[in-house]
């Protein structure tokens, strides 16, 4: 009887030793896009120049782990909106696009990172239409939660 009891206790110890005491973190928070740092660019109402390259910079954070980031720049000649900012920018009159700039790129973020300084060099061709554009910034965390910032920018 003693051997059976000892064997049963050993089995319980072996089984429970494999169980983790740490609770797995359940990620229910959206990642953040921070454009208030001194070097963030562009921000709402910024101007970029045709024929030049500008550097996109933003701080991305998440409570558990970041996943990826994407940038989308497209014309706003018809004054549609998806701005997430309170500040309104001065806009050109509505116009028909002839050769609008379009930029869509996805960027991976190193695994295991909770804070990431995003940087991307974006070359703007000299011959694209000047005027009002949107810059859409999307950051997705490892769990799939996504945050979007929509900025109004101008190309001269």
N, C-alpha and C positions, 0 to 999 in steps of 0.2 A: 504494500500500500504506500509506503514511504517513497519507493522508487517511482511509482505512478504520479504521486503528488509533486515530486521534484521534477519529473519529466514534463508535467503539465505547466509548472511554474517556469521552467526553462523555455518552453514553447511560447508562453505569453510574453516573456522578456524578449525573445527573438522577434516576435511579431511586432510588438510595440516599439522596439528599438528602431525599426525601419520607418516608423511614422515620424513625420516632421512636426516639430513643435511650432515652427514658424508658420503663420497664416500667410497664404499666397495673397499678394496685393491684387485687388480687383480694381482695375483702372476704369473709372467712370468720369474722369475729368478731361475736358478739351485741352489740347495744346494751346500755347500762346504765341502770337506774333508781336514782338515788341519793336516799335518804331520810334521810341522816345530816347534812344541812346544818341550820343553826340554824333556818331558817324553813320547813322541810319540814312539810307537813300535808295530810291526817292521816297518822299513823304507826300502827303496830300498837297496838291497844287504845285509840285515841283516842275521844273522845265528841263528837258533834255534836248540836246542838239543833234540834228540830222548830220550824218557824215562823221560822227564821233562815237566813241565807245564810252559807256558809263558803267560804273560798278554798282550793282544792286547789293545792299547790305541791310540785314535785319537780324535781330536776336530771336531765336526760336527756343521755346522751353516746353517741358512736359513734366508732370509729376512722377512718371514711371520711366518712359522711354520714347524718344522721337522715332519716326519712321521715315518720312520723305517730305519733300517740298516741291511745289510746282509754281511756275510763273507763267502768266498769260498776259500779253500786251496786245490790245486790239483797239481799233478806232472807235471814237464816240462822236462821229460827225452828225449822227441823228439825235443826239442828246438823250439816249437811253441811260438808265442808271442801274448800278449795283454798288454804289458807293456805300461803304460802311462808316464813313467819317462824317462828323457833324459839320465841319467847315465846308462851305461851298466855294468853288473856284469860278473865276470869270471864264466864260466860254465864248468861243467864236460862233458866228451864225451857223445854222444847220447847212450842211453841204453834202454833195454826193461824192463818195470816194472815187478816186481815179487809180492811185497806186498806194493803198494804205499799208502801213507797217503791221505785220502780224508775227508774234513771237510766242511760241508755246514750248516749254521745256519742263521736264521732270528731273529732279535732283535727289539722289539718295543721301542719306545721313548715316554716318558711321554707327554700327550696332552698339547698343548699350548706353547711348548718349542721352542725357536729360536736358542739356543746354548746348546750343550750337549757334555759332556766329556764321550765318549764311552769307555767301559772297558769290556773285556771278557777274562775269564780264559780258555786257550786252552791246553788240555793235549795231548801230542804227545806220542803215544805208542813207546816202546823201539824197537819193532821188525819191524817197517816199513822201507821201502827202504830209505837210505840216498840219498842226491843229490839235484838237482834243483827243486824248486817248485814255483808256483805262489800264491800270496795272492790277491784275488779280493775283494775290499771293495766297496759296493754299498750303497748309502744313497738316500732315496726318501723323498721328502717333502710332506706335506699334500695334495697339489694340484696334485701330481703325477710326478713332475719333478725329474729326477734322475741323479746323478753324479756317475761315476765309476773311481776308481783308481786301476791300476794293478801293483803290485809290484813283483819283483823277489827276492826270499829268498832261503836260503840254509838250509837243514837239515843235521846235522852231527850225 
